Amino acid sequence: MTVKLLPETLINQIAAGEVIERPASAAKELVENAIDAGATRIEIATAGGGKSLVRITDNGCGMDSADLDLAVRRHCTSKISETLDDIRTLGFRGEALPSIGSVAKLSITSRRQGDSEGSQVTVLGGRMSPVRPAAANCGTVVEVRDLFFATPARLKFLKSERAEAAAITEMVKRMAIAFPAIRFVLSGTDRSTLELPATGDDQLARIAQILGSEFRDNAIEIDATREDVSLSGFAGLPTFNRGNSAHQYAFVNGRPVQDKLILSAIRGAYAETIPAGRYPVAVLSIRLDPALVDVNVHPAKADVRFRDPGLVRGLIVGAIREALARDGSRASTTGGSGLMRAFRPGMGDTVPGRPWNAATSPSRPLAQSYSFAERPQAAFETLLAPAARTDAAPPAPEPREPDDAPASTAHHRLGAARAQLHENYIVAQTEDGLVIVDQHAAHERLVFEAMRKALDAGRLPSQALLIPEIIDLPEEDCDRLMAHASELDGFGLSIERFGPGAVAVRETPAMLGEIDAGLLVRDLADEIAEWNTAGGLRNRLEGVAATMACHGSVRSGRRLRPEEMNALLRQMEDTPGSGQCNHGRPTYIELKLADIERLFGRS
């Protein structure tokens, strides 16, 4: 078999298979070029979902005829010189334009500031025409027609025009969030026009353009630094959640990425605060030395690799949890909006044929059933306040306000308790409205936070194994586990090295009851190998604590005295994350007086 050099056109088509996966990929590369050129206005026009046309017009620095001649040649770029350790631009590979030109009909018209005329070059299925003069405004216009006409096999695998147009819209939104000082306009025959005016340094205003104005009212600002890595952005309240992860945006040095480490960290930060099947809303921007991150993982540049992934993950989890502890106890505005809609005529009716039933209502009294072992539970209860016990009726919250002066609490954030409805909902009056509290969900959160503090207070109770369990592992996994042995010991898991390729488990956390120690240790080894952290064990412990808190809290259907209700409100104000229960449901809904007056037509 003879080795031969492939033709240049075929080489570019092979490269295009990685760089240009769909019309959105081509649009992304061209928008990145416009941003790198210093554009402050970028217009994107599409037709046929981007398969028939993608046109990018910008007011950047432009190119002269010599630059145009090189721009459509493979591995020609102005963005890097000799090293990949200091990449400060979105593009750097020099593959996008020749890859697009090899599979489509490409035309580039550009003019530099100060030049008397512009220049134009066309590439048709990999065949480049000579550069010629052309009339042009300052900036660049790149037009891509009939994408993948030169590679019909790829064309068959594209989705519908509507799906491809939606992918381009999502790409533009991500770019717009990353660069709020740039005006973006997305138009075409296959869509309604999307115009995003520049917002300067006000990133929250740009995010509100993309995610809606509700996000502004339900966002918590993030600003944290650890070593040489800084994190900024906004995280939504736990009760402000969505049905998928499409509303999670991550940027590394201004580059939009979809990195599994970052998404996993966001999920971990919201653990025990988001309902199952729901996802938080977050926009996070990471800044670090370009030498500490590798963006050259894949030609699409959507994945990155951090030199210290454990540091980055810990920063994200810690910063979000700190922000939620600081400001996450407030209720999302969506609860009040839903309450307003329910009070409107015709909106509060129950579903036909589905009358309210106390036996099936979410606020019914819970049965005394447990999913954890009694003995480990008893061991753990020695660390906790009596509110966590389940072998007797839980005590009511300690009263803090006298019964004869409930009005004195009205200046508090959650106000003064005025009534209890259906033995489950506390109605409190605030200075500018009212609050409705789910007493079971609220107290459940308070008990869980007490348990979480107990997890941090010292070494957790453990149960010694009669015969140590020997677990065979690869030597590198044993090394990783032993590096975190002291941290695991604090959670009640005692391990020792047992030869080069095994560890001995001598004690396991009492909270977990009877467990498969081998499976637990192997899971921890895998987690440490991927994230350099053993947080999975803590997550399991917190999961058990959440179950115990649910069964050890004030029951739905229990009548509370006024001082007990006010004491519960004051504890909620002092407890981080009290705006939602352990399952992610809201613990209270706030309704402003102005909204109530609108219901009665008084404003």
Secondary structure, DSSP 8 states (H G I E B T S, - for coil): -------HHHHHHHHHHHH-SSHHHHHHHHHHHHHHTT-SEEEEEEEGGGTSEEEEEE-S----HHHHHHHTSTT--SS-SS-SS---SS--SS-HHHHHHHHSEEEEEEE-TT-SSEEEEEEETTEE---EEE---SEEEEEEESTTTT-HHHHHT---HHHHHHHHHHHHHHHHHH-TTSEEEEEETTS--EEE---TT-HHHHHHHHH-HHHHHTEEEEEEEETTEEEEEEEE-TTSEESSGGGEEEEETTEEE--HHHHHHHHHHTTTTS-TT-EE-EEEEEE--GGGEE--SSTT----EESSHHHHHHHHHHHHHHHHHHHTTS--HHHHHHHHHHHSTTTS---TT----TTTSTTS------SS-HHHHHHHHTTS-GGG--SS--------S-TT-GGGGTTSTT-EEEEEETTTEEEEEETTEEEEEEHHHHHHHHHHHHHHHHHHHS---EEEEEEEEEEE--HHHHHHHHHTHHHHHHTT-EEEE-STTEEEEEEEEGGG-S--HHHHHHHHHHHHHHHS--HHHHHHHHHHHHHHHHHTS--TT----HHHHHHHHHHHHHSTTTTB-TTS-BSEEEEEHHHHHHHTT--
